[in-house]
Amino acid sequence: MKLRLSRTVAKQVKRLPKAERLKVFRKLDQLRQSSSPVGKKLRGQLVDSWSLKAWPYRIVYIYFPEKNLIIVKTVQHRQGVYN
């Protein structure tokens, strides 16, 4: 599975504390190795997205099964990610 991060997401991850960054990288690796979406399907404005927990952060991504591609939209703290 291909995993793509935008520049914004790369900056978000780079700003995280080292321990939290490692959690996010582990979750991204788990996501890349998976053959199906991991986490929970989102609703409302983010209806096409999925969310994966990397406590206390959330990784929000879009899954394209026909292209075997995952695009990470954001990595943010759980309190502000869905606003």
N, C-alpha and C positions, 0 to 999 in steps of 0.2 A: 504494500500500500504506500502511495506517495503522500508525503505530508508537506504542506506549504505554509510558511509563516509570512505575514506581511512585515514591512519595516516597523510598523507601529507595534505589532506583537513582539518583535525582537527587542525593541526598546523597553516595552513593559516588562519582559522577562529579565532583561539586563538590570533593571532598577530594583528587582526583588532582592531581599536578603539572601545570602548564599544558601542557607539551609532550605529556604522556601524554593529557591531556584532549582535545587536538586530534586525536590519533590515534583516540581512541574516537569522537569526533564524526564523523570521516571515515568510520569503519566503520559507524556507525549510519546515516549518509546513504546509504552503499552498500547497506545492508540495506533501507532504506526504498524505494529505487529499484528493487530487484530484484523480479522477478515470481515467484521461487521461493526456497526457503531457501538461505542462503549459509553455508558452514562445514561442520562435521561433525555428524552425528546422534549423540546421546549414548545410552549404554546404562545398565543398572542402575537405580538410583533416579531417574535423570534421563531415563528412556526416552522421554518425550514432548518432550524439549528438544533444542535445537541449540546449538553452541558456535562462536563466531567469534573469531579471534585479532586482538588489537590489542596486539602485543608490548610488555611482558610481561604484559598483562592479557587476560582472557577475558570475552567478552560471552555470557551464557547467556540464551537466549530460547525462547519457544514460538511456533510458527507455526500460524495458523488459516486455511487456504486458503479455506474456505467463507465466511468473514467478511472475507477480505482484510485480516487483522490480524496484527500481531506484538506480543507482549507481552514486554518485556525483564525477566527475573527478577533478574539480578544482573550487576554488573561488578566483578570482583575480580582480584587478582594470581593468576597461573597456579598458584602453589604451594598456595593455599588454597581455590580456587574449587570443587573437587569434593569437599571433605571434608564 
